């Protein structure tokens, strides 16, 4: 669902039951943490490149991967927020589920 807009997601989650929302929120959190680790790894790799390597193929490849994971992070955060906002509106205590 990463390609869907916030408005599309809001419409979809209106039909979700609590269990489904919790499952999606937990999965989003897990994927976010994985992507966050990858962003940190790629950032370190780009930072550690020599100046001349940053302009070469290796630098472009790493920067492309970094940009992709950064975009994924933003989308996951948006979806997670939509799920948790809906759960909160339903009166669910997110801390009870580690969210």
N, C-alpha and C positions, 0 to 999 in steps of 0.2 A: 504493500500500500504506500510505499515511499513516493510514488509518482503522483499521488492524489493531492489535490489542494485541500486546504484547511476547511473550506466550505463543504467540499465533498465528504470529507471525513466526519464533520459535524453531523451531516444528514445520516450517514451510515451508523454512527455510534448511538444515535437516538433509539435505534431498534435493538441494541445489544442489551442482554441481561447482565447482571452484576458479575457472574462467573466469567463470562466472555470478556468483559471489560478488564477484570483483574488479570486474566491470562494474557491479554494483549499488552496491558501496562507492564506486567512482569517481563514479557518478551522484549518489549521496547527498551526497558531498562537494561536488560542483558546485552542486547545488540548495541546500545549506546556505549556501554562500558567497553565492549570489544572495539568499537570504532574509535573510541577515545584513546585506547591503548595504541591502535595503529597510527592515529594522528601524531601521538607523541613520538612513536618510533620513526615515522617518516620525517617529522620535524627535526629530530636529532640527526638523522642521516643527511638531510639537506644542509643543516647547520655545519656538519662535520666535513662537507665537501670542500675541496680547495676551490678558490675563486674561479679558476679556469674550468673546473669540472662542473660548476654550477651552470655554466653557459652551454655545456656540451649535452650530448644525448642522455647521459646518465642523470644529469641534473634536471633536464626536462621531464624525463620519465618519473623521477622521484617527486617532482613538483606536481605532475599530473595526478599521481596516486594520492598525494597529500590533498590536493584540491577535491578529488572525488570523495575521500573519507570525510573531509571537512563539511562538504555539502550533505553527506549522509548524516553526520552528526546533527546538523541543523534540522533536517527533516525528522529524524528520530525524536529530537527534543520537542518539536512541534506536536508530533503525534502523542508522545507521552503526556504532554500537558493537556491535550484534548481529553485523553482517557482519564487522567487523574482529576481534571476539573469536573467531568461528568460523574465520576465516582463520589467526589466530595459533595456535589449537588444532590446525590442520592443519599447522603448522610453516612457514607462509608468512612471509617477511620483508617486512613491510608497507612499509618504507622503500625497498625495491627498486621499488615501484610508486607511490611518492609519496603513500602513505596515512599 
